[in-house]
Amino acid sequence: MHAEINDLKYGAGFLLYIENNGLKMLEGYSYDEKWPIKITNFSLNKI
């Protein structure tokens, strides 16, 4: 998953780990930027 998030110039990415038909873990990361203190606007895109 890719996310456009306020104050992140290059957006963010997410990895979903699925095990036994359920969500095992969600990992979020930015591209060499600090994560915003407050997220006021975002959009998610499947890649």
N, C-alpha and C positions, 0 to 999 in steps of 0.2 A: 504494500500500500504506500502511496505517496500522499503527503498533506501539504497544502498551502496554508501557512500559519502566519498571522500578523507578526511583524518584526523579525521574521526569518527570511532573509533574501533568497535563499536557495531551497526553502521548504524543509520538510522532514520526511523520514521514512519510517515504516513500521513493518516488523516481521511477526506473523502469526504462526504459532506452533500448535498444531492440532494433534491430539492423541486420543485414541478410543472414541472418536466422533465428538470430541469436545475440545474447547480451548485449553491448552496447557499453559501457554505463556504468551504475553504480548511484549515485544521489545520495541521501544521508540528511540530514534536518534535524529540528530541534526547534522548538517554537513559543515563541520568546523565552525559552528556558531553557538553562542550560549542560548539555552532554552529560555523563552520569555517568562518573566515572572507571572504575567497574567495573559491568558489567551482570550481575546475578545472576538476573533473572527477566524474561521478555518473552513477548508473544504477537503474532502477525501477523494482520492482517485485510485482505482484498481489498475495495477500495471502488470 
